[in-house]
Amino acid sequence: MKQTLYPQFQLLLVDDEPSFLRSMSLTLERYGLNNLITCADPRQVQNIMAEETIGLVLLDLTMPVLSGQELLTWLNEEYPDVCVIIFSGINQVDAAVDCVKRGAFDYIVKTTDQEQILEAIKRAIHTQELSLENQALRAQLLSQDLDQADCFTDFITADPKMMSTFRYLESISSSNQPVLITGESGVGKELIAGAIHELSGRNGPLVTVNVAGLDDNIFSDTLFGHAKGAFTGADKVRSGLVESAAGGTLFLDEIGDLSPTSQIKLLRLLQEGEYYPIGSDRPKRIQARVIVATHQDLVAQQQEGNFRKDLYYRLRTHMVRIPPLRERLNDLPLLIDHFVRSASEELQRPPVSVPAMLITQLQGYEFPGNVRELRALIFDAVSQSDEEELSLKPFQSLIGPPKAELTKQKLSFPADEPLPTLTQLNKLLVEEAMGRANHNQSLAARMLGISQPALSKRIKNMKEESE
Ligand SMILES: Nc1ncnc2c1ncn2[C@@H]1O[C@H](COP(=O)(O)OP(=O)(O)OP(=O)(O)O)[C@@H](O)[C@H]1O
C-alpha cells in the first residue's frame, strides 16, 4: 500500500552529523512527519532545493565548508517563501537574534526537549500550510478568467466582486477614455490605478497628483506648466505633469475636491485633448490616459452643486467602485496573512501565527479606514508581538477584551424546569446584546461575535417569526 506523506511539502533536514540526522528523522517519523529528506553535506542543499518541493528546512548552524548562517542567508534570498528552523548546539542569544534577523522562523537548541522541538516544527508547518493554501486560492482565483493576472498581484483579494472588476478593467485596458475609481478612503484605489496603468501596456510613466486642496493657480501650474514670464517668479519655462505623463497615465486623486474653476479646465482637457500652459497661447495636446479617483459621492456632490454634471458624465465613461472592506470580509484572512508577512519582513522578525479568533472577531468591526487601517493595525500588532503569536493589544479597543469564559455556573438552569429551546436562547441573547448596545447593531454584533449583516438577518427572522 502506498504510504501517505505528511506534510504535503517536504522537510529538508541538514546536518553534518549522521547520528543526529538519523535520530531526528526517527523522532519526526514517529510523530507522523514522514515527508522528509536528509542531507549531511550542506553543499548539496542548492541542488536539493532546485529539484524537490521543500517547504521547511531544518538547518544545523555549525557545519564545515558551508555554515548554517551562509545557507540561511542564501535560502532567504532565493526561497523567501520557505521556512527555515535553525538547530544549534550553542545556546546563545546573540546567535539566535542573528539567525532571526537573517530570516529564520525559529532557533532551537539541540539539547532542548523533543516536545519543544516538535512544537516549533509543527508551528512552522502550520504557518507554511496556511500560506500555501492562500497562495493556491489566489492563484486559482486570479488565473481562472484573467488574461493579465500579473497586473493585479499587489491587490490582495479573493472577492468575486473584485474579480469581476478586474475582468472589466482588462476589457477596457486599451481604451484611451478616462477611468473613474470610487470607494471609501483606504480601499485601495491607488493600487487599482497602478493596475490599470500596467494593464494598458503604455511605456510612459504613471504620474500621480493629489488635487485636494490645490487652488486653481497651483492646479494649472502643476498640471499644465507655464511659459517664461507668465507670472512674477516664472523665470523659466516649466512643463507640467500632463507632459511628464506623456505616453503613460495621469492619475488625479481626490477629484471630488477639485475647485469649480479647475473642474472647467479638466473638462476642457478631456473634451478637447488640449491645454494651455499658463501664459502661453499655444495649445499642447495631452498624450496620457487620465484616471481619476475619489472617496466622495460624486452624484451627491453634483446635486449639491459642488461638482459639474458635464464633467461627471465625461469621467464616468469607465467607472469602477471598490467596495469597502466590511463588504468583502472574506478577504480578511488573506489580507492579514499578507500584512503579517510584509510587517515581519520589514521589521526583520520571524512570522508570527495569527489567532483564529481574531478573524472572527474582526468580522464584526466596521473598518472605517478600510485596508489602510487593517494594515496599520497589523504592523502595530507585529511590532508588539512576542515570538510566536500576533499580539491582540492593538485590536482590543475594537473587538473588546477577551470574552469571559462561559461556565455552567454562569448559566443557571433550574433542574426542575424545562430547558429553553435554542431559538429562545438565541432571541434572549440578541435582545440582551441590543439592549446593552443601545440598539446599535454593529456594537451588538461585536458582543455576540457575529457580523452586523448576520445579526440584522437574525433580527429580521425573529420579527417575521413573531408576526
Ligand atoms: N487589496 C489590497 N491588498 C494589499 N494592500 C492593500 C489593498 N488595498 C489597500 N491596500 C493598502 O492599503 C493602503 C491604502 O491603499 P490606497 O492608498 O490604494 O487606498 P485609497 O483608496 O487610494 O485611499 P485614499 O482614498 O485615502 O487615497 C496602501 O498601503 C495599500 O497598499
Ligand as a Chemical Component Dictionary entry (heavy atoms), coordinates in Angstrom:
data_LIG
# 
_chem_comp.id                   LIG 
_chem_comp.type                 NON-POLYMER 
_chem_comp.pdbx_formal_charge   0 
_chem_comp.three_letter_code    LIG 
# 
loop_
_chem_comp_atom.comp_id 
_chem_comp_atom.atom_id 
_chem_comp_atom.alt_atom_id 
_chem_comp_atom.type_symbol 
_chem_comp_atom.charge 
_chem_comp_atom.model_Cartn_x 
_chem_comp_atom.model_Cartn_y 
_chem_comp_atom.model_Cartn_z 
_chem_comp_atom.pdbx_ordinal 
LIG N1  N1  N 0 -6.364 44.780 -1.524 1  
LIG C1  C1  C 0 -5.228 45.252 -1.031 2  
LIG N2  N2  N 0 -4.149 44.443 -0.949 3  
LIG C2  C2  C 0 -2.992 44.892 -0.392 4  
LIG N3  N3  N 0 -2.822 46.129 0.092  5  
LIG C3  C3  C 0 -3.857 46.977 0.004  6  
LIG C4  C4  C 0 -5.106 46.583 -0.567 7  
LIG N4  N4  N 0 -5.934 47.645 -0.511 8  
LIG C5  C5  C 0 -5.257 48.649 0.049  9  
LIG N5  N5  N 0 -4.013 48.249 0.371  10 
LIG C6  C6  C 0 -3.002 49.049 1.053  11 
LIG O1  O1  O 0 -3.707 49.971 1.891  12 
LIG C7  C7  C 0 -3.140 51.270 1.808  13 
LIG C8  C8  C 0 -4.163 52.256 1.248  14 
LIG O2  O2  O 0 -4.400 51.951 -0.132 15 
LIG P1  P1  P 0 -4.629 53.100 -1.228 16 
LIG O3  O3  O 0 -3.728 54.275 -0.959 17 
LIG O4  O4  O 0 -4.541 52.467 -2.575 18 
LIG O5  O5  O 0 -6.129 53.492 -0.846 19 
LIG P2  P2  P 0 -7.015 54.654 -1.462 20 
LIG O6  O6  O 0 -8.360 54.070 -1.667 21 
LIG O7  O7  O 0 -6.340 55.255 -2.651 22 
LIG O8  O8  O 0 -7.084 55.688 -0.239 23 
LIG P3  P3  P 0 -7.364 57.292 -0.276 24 
LIG O9  O9  O 0 -8.796 57.483 -0.742 25 
LIG O10 O10 O 0 -7.196 57.696 1.166  26 
LIG O11 O11 O 0 -6.351 57.889 -1.205 27 
LIG C9  C9  C 0 -1.904 51.135 0.946  28 
LIG O12 O12 O 0 -0.798 50.876 1.797  29 
LIG C10 C10 C 0 -2.199 49.923 0.087  30 
LIG O13 O13 O 0 -1.023 49.305 -0.349 31 
# 
loop_
_chem_comp_bond.comp_id 
_chem_comp_bond.atom_id_1 
_chem_comp_bond.atom_id_2 
_chem_comp_bond.value_order 
_chem_comp_bond.pdbx_ordinal 
LIG N1  C1  SING 1  
LIG C1  N2  SING 2  
LIG C1  C4  DOUB 3  
LIG N2  C2  DOUB 4  
LIG C2  N3  SING 5  
LIG N3  C3  DOUB 6  
LIG C3  C4  SING 7  
LIG C3  N5  SING 8  
LIG C4  N4  SING 9  
LIG N4  C5  DOUB 10 
LIG C5  N5  SING 11 
LIG N5  C6  SING 12 
LIG C6  O1  SING 13 
LIG C6  C10 SING 14 
LIG O1  C7  SING 15 
LIG C7  C8  SING 16 
LIG C7  C9  SING 17 
LIG C8  O2  SING 18 
LIG O2  P1  SING 19 
LIG P1  O3  DOUB 20 
LIG P1  O4  SING 21 
LIG P1  O5  SING 22 
LIG O5  P2  SING 23 
LIG P2  O6  DOUB 24 
LIG P2  O7  SING 25 
LIG P2  O8  SING 26 
LIG O8  P3  SING 27 
LIG P3  O9  DOUB 28 
LIG P3  O10 SING 29 
LIG P3  O11 SING 30 
LIG C9  O12 SING 31 
LIG C9  C10 SING 32 
LIG C10 O13 SING 33 
# 
